[in-house]
Amino acid sequence: MRRSSLVLLALTSLTLFGCDALRDAFSPRADVVARANDQTLTVDRLAGWAGESKQVPLDPLTLSRVSRYWVEYTLFAQALADGKNLRDSATAAAAMWPVVSRLKWQRFHDRIVTGHDLTPQQLDSAYQSGPYRVFQHILFRVMPAQGAKATDGNALIRLDAQKHSQADQLLPQARTAGARFAQLASRYSEDPGSKVAGGSLGLSTRGQFVGEFDDAAWQLAPGAVSGVVKSQFGYHIIRRPPLAEVRDSFRLGLQERMSQHGDSLYVDSLVIKRKIEPVSRAPAYAKAAVQDMDAARSSNRVLVKYRGGSLKVRDFARWLNALDPQILSALPQANDEQINQFLKSLAQQQLMLQQADSAKVTLTAEDWQRVRDEHDSTMVQITTLLNLSAAVLHDSGGPSPEKRTNFAMGRVNDYFDRVFHGRARFFPLPAFLADTLLADARWNVDAAGVRRAVERGQEIRADSAQASNAPRMTPAPGPAPIDTTKRQAPR
């Protein structure tokens, strides 16, 4: 009976400390926090770093992240020590995934736009009766009477009559000028925006200008010139140039409008055809992922469903690493509708990249040079932080792999020591470079080891605080006291 009571008491005590304590009780005492291939981060080392730093929170989440950063830097240093080429094309492409994806989509976009090239007949038809127009105008401005007094009325009437007369006098010349209309506009027009462009207003749509201008302009056939048109801005003479004069600019402007419209149509068709729809609890899942990005990187939980696939939490985490960090900080405060729209947009981008891959879109030589340049810049930044390079490793370790590895690990631990003591700023390894290194390694972060590091770090910090608060003895003034306890030697 007594034996059963003791067992029950022991189990009850363990339960009070939670599942983590129960698991630790039946496992070997954890002295290691993290492993990266053959290298280990001990509880004592991590606890010493964290305990001596007043800026680092002593909690399992923080120290787990620190341990993960240590693993990533260790794998980077090991790769250098082993003589691996981290600047090769495959590593650069994986590490620079956001840049590669952006460039790939741009090339896919270019291909979509190329599919909208217009034949001469289509261009002529679009110019004659399409939804876009090109107009030129000469404006004789009548300034609005802002803050004008009643006594200014006569002056305004005289100004209006003067501008009207100027427009009437120029109208016959404008109607016979043909292509020289641009010269007249550059000389006489009082519209500073279009004057420098020969009066051209660019590609426009119906309703883009004030009503009086629109009504007169959209009645013009190519090559025709309007009469004098009054608007709130003054008096206009409007011309619609023939296609021969503006063919190139009209084609480019129309091509740009069509490509923009084509992009939206393409995205809309993806949404409809693939039935992109967030799951019911997607906002809650997304917010939880933001709180624990380490767990999110391996989660297969679905956020958005679509025909033929889905956007999972791990995909979401990958996209967040590629986007503006401000998005990550804003998500916890966003409402469910905003998060759902954001997740749908990510699913659309994921689908578009899949479409680009299916279309076998490749990057140009210039694109690849840009990728390599950005990757090389990142590599220089990291090796400078560690004061570690292939030349330094060769000089320190020579042909011995073990010596090179030990030297590289010394530089990694020294960097973290400087960071914890405020002598260096921390720069996390870029997420996609870290993922590339982790994929080919044996590594782990041990939860029990992290908890022990937290406990030990708290002890170190408490001891440090107690030592700093202990009263100090103030020495008495004058010379040191004479020790009278010593016996004199016999004479």
Secondary structure by P-SEA (a helix, b strand, c coil): caaaaaaaaaaaaaaaacaaaaaaaaccccccccccccccccaaaaaaaaaacccccccaaaaaaaaaaaaaaaaaaaaaaaccccccaaaaaaaaaaaaaaaaaaaaaaaaaaaacccaaaaaaaaaccccbbbbbccccccccccccccaaaaaaaaaaaaaaaaaaaaaaaaacccaaaaaaaccccccccccccccccccccccccaaaaaaaaacccccccccccccccccccccccccccaaaaaaaaaaaaaaaaaaaaaaaaaaaaccccccaaaaaaaaaaacaaaaacccccccccccccccaaaaaaaaaacccccccccccccaaaaaaaaaaaaaaaaaaaaaaaacccccaaaaaaaaaaaaaaaaaaaaaacccaaaaaaaccccaaaaaaaaaaaaaaaaaaaaaccbbbbcccaaaaaaaaaaccccccaaaaaaaaaaaaaaaaaaaaaaacbbbbbcccccccccccccccc
